Amino acid sequence: MDDRLAVQLKFSELSNEEFVRRAFLLLLRRLPDEDARAEALASLRTHSLSRAGLIADLASSEEFRRLRALDDGVARAAAARATRERPHGLTAPAELDERAIEMAWTLGRYRSERRVLDVGYAFAEPVWLAGLVAAHPRELTGVDLVAREVPGMQTVVADLRQLPFGDRSFDVVFCVSTLEHVGADNTRYGSAAERDPAGPRDALRELRRVTTRGGRILLTVPSGERTGDEWYVKHSADDWRALFRETDIYVYDEEEYARTADGWQAGTNGAERVLCAELHPGRRRHELVRRLVPLSVLLSSVWVASTKPEAALARTKAGLPW
């Protein structure tokens, strides 16, 4: 029998109930809610919608478009890890939020470090959690104010301002769209409402404390214009940088993204923005090293010029540094 005919007959054997269940699981990765299930079954029963039509409707839905963007972000991150690239210049559709940008930017910088902490995991996108687990950290820990079971992750309930971990416990810390909620109204997340302006500062100090000396904090925060009614903290990019500096955290790499008419793009041309940053603990130490490196290069050049003048002359003629 022809393969296509065999597949068609196999699917024809499925009940409408089972077909609807599988279609939602495959395209939206969830079971249909009761209203959607009833509507789909009624349409199939009355033949006002074909099975292929149901698939097409699900694939053209806003929910699927967002899921596709998140999937693309995780795939972009995996490609960056494979080539050891630090993603820059990312894009995402204007009608969606910034989450796909954040996923690709941060997860793309993971380099197989052993001990990984994900801050604010409990309400993270399933696509993010699956992508993080699939990156195979040897020790993956999640911390949040409420509990959620995530296979492959050890979970801890704690306040970000008082983490129950020893100094230098993690090689990499992910903090994606979480810092701005510390000390704010978190009732929608099942936690208490509070107003602690020092919350983000105290949390940054804790993140620096639990990150190893050579470790990294991969972080995203909102940086757009304030509207006055936010239920989370919103600073400008410069204000966030000042907080990083105040808490002795060095900005190794950063990029700001804005929602424009053409989609999310790198830059500041838009009221809604997000700052993505790769942070290293010990700002003073990093800045001292940066000042000493040019000095060491200069001293090396002086030594070459004084002890090996022929080599120095040859490198100068070739346009090479000493």
Salt bridges, closest charged atoms under 4 A:
GLU17 OE2 - ARG37 NE 2.62
GLU18 OE2 - ARG21 NH2 2.82
GLU18 OE2 - ARG22 NE 2.76
ASP33 OD2 - ARG30 NH1 3.95
GLU34 OE2 - ARG37 NH1 2.99
GLU63 OE2 - ARG30 NE 2.68
ASP71 OD2 - ARG29 NH2 2.40
ASP72 OD2 - ARG68 NE 2.91
GLU85 OE2 - ARG76 NH2 2.76
ASP97 OD2 - ARG66 NH2 2.79
GLU98 OE2 - ARG99 NH1 3.92
GLU102 OE1 - ARG99 NH1 2.46
GLU113 OE2 - ARG216 NH2 2.59
GLU125 OE2 - ARG66 NH2 2.76
GLU139 OE2 - ARG114 NH1 2.48
ASP159 OD2 - ARG161 NH2 2.74
ASP167 OD1 - ARG209 NH1 2.81
ASP171 OD1 - ARG115 NH2 3.24
GLU180 OE2 - HIS181 NE2 3.78
GLU194 OE2 - ARG161 NH2 2.83
ASP196 OD2 - ARG161 NH1 2.68
ASP202 OD1 - ARG205 NH1 3.65
GLU206 OE1 - ARG209 NE 2.72
GLU230 OE2 - LYS234 NZ 3.32
ASP238 OD1 - ARG241 NH1 2.52
ASP239 OD2 - ARG226 NH2 3.05
GLU246 OE2 - ARG201 NE 2.75
GLU246 OE2 - ARG205 NH2 3.87
ASP248 OD1 - ARG284 NH1 2.98
ASP253 OD2 - HIS88 NE2 3.06
ASP253 OD2 - ARG109 NH2 2.86
GLU254 OE2 - ARG241 NH2 2.65
GLU256 OE2 - ARG273 NE 3.01
GLU272 OE1 - ARG259 NE 2.95
GLU278 OE1 - ARG86 NE 2.83
GLU278 OE1 - ARG109 NE 3.59
GLU278 OE2 - ARG216 NH1 3.52
GLU278 OE2 - HIS280 NE2 3.06
GLU287 OE2 - ARG245 NH1 3.17
GLU287 OE1 - ARG283 NH1 3.04
